[in-house]
Amino acid sequence: MAWFHSVNRERAVQMVAAGGEGCFLVRPSSSKEPLTLTLWYGGRAYNIFIRKRDDNKIGLGTFKPNEVAFDTVEELVNYYQTSELILYSDGHVTGRTKLGGFPA
């Protein structure tokens, strides 16, 4: 999984910023959730937690009714490389994008 990097939040932001629009990586989380998706979009970084749901599926961000759920993180990444991810900040939609490349 070339998109996984064992780095902290600060380093992850540096890496995706250098990669440009759509650049992303998955990293260990510093919160209660196990992993975080760090994505560069619109000149800024988004850090979105990846969580284990009560049904043992994988979800992205906070729970949403009718959200897409996955069996693995790999499935989540593959899905959002071809399907639009809606980005939020402070409860407002700030953009829509697909996951692009990832840092080396």
N, C-alpha and C positions, 0 to 999 in steps of 0.2 A: 504494500500500500504506500506508494510514493507520496501520497497526500498527507500521511501521518507524520508529525514531527513532535518529538518530546521536548517542547520549548515552553517558556512561560508566556504570559499574555504580551508583555512588552516586546519580546523577540518575535513573536508571531506577527504582531502588527508591522514591525519593520520588514519582515519577510514578504508579507502580502502587498505592502505598499510598493516595495521594489519590483514586484511582479506585475503591478498595474491592475487595471479594471478587470474584475472577475476572478482574480487570483485568490485562491483559498487554501486552507490547510485545516486538518483536524488535530487537536492537541489535548493533552490532559487538562482537566478543568481545575480551577482553584476554588470552586464552590462545591456544593454538595453533589452536583451532577458529575458523572464520570468523565465526560468529554465536552469539548467546545469546538464549534465550527467558527473559524476566523476567516472573514471574507472582506476583500477590498472592493468597494463600490462607491461611485460618486465622490471620490476624493476623501473617503474616510473608511475606517475599519468597523465592521460589525462583528461582535462576539456573541454567538448564539449557542446556548447550551443544547446538548444532545442528551436526552433523558430516557431512562427505562420506564415504560408505562406499567400500570398495574397488571396488564395482560401480557407482560414480558416482551412487548413489541418496543421498537425504538421510535421516539418522537422528536421533533425539532422545535425548540423554543417552548413557550408555555402551552398548556393543553388548550386545544381548540375543538369544538364539536365538529365531527366529520373530518378531522385531520387525516392526512395520509400517514400510515404507520408502516414500519419496516421490520423485517426479521433481523437484519444486520445493519451496521453502520455503512458497510460497503454498498448495500442496496440503496440506502439513503443518498449517498454521494452519487451513485449512478443515476438515480432518479432526477436529482436536481441539476445534473449536467445536461439533461435534455428537457426538463420541465421547469417552468418559471417558479422562482422563489420570491415570495412577497416579503419585502423588508420593512420593519417597523422601528421607530424610535419614539420613545415617550408616548406610545399608544397610537401613533399616526403612521400611515403608510408613507414611506420615504423613497420607495423604488421597487422595481421588479427586475430580476436578472436570473441568469443561469450560472451555475458554477463553471468557471473557465479552467485555466491552467493552474498548476500548483508550483511552489518554489522547489528548486533542486535541493 
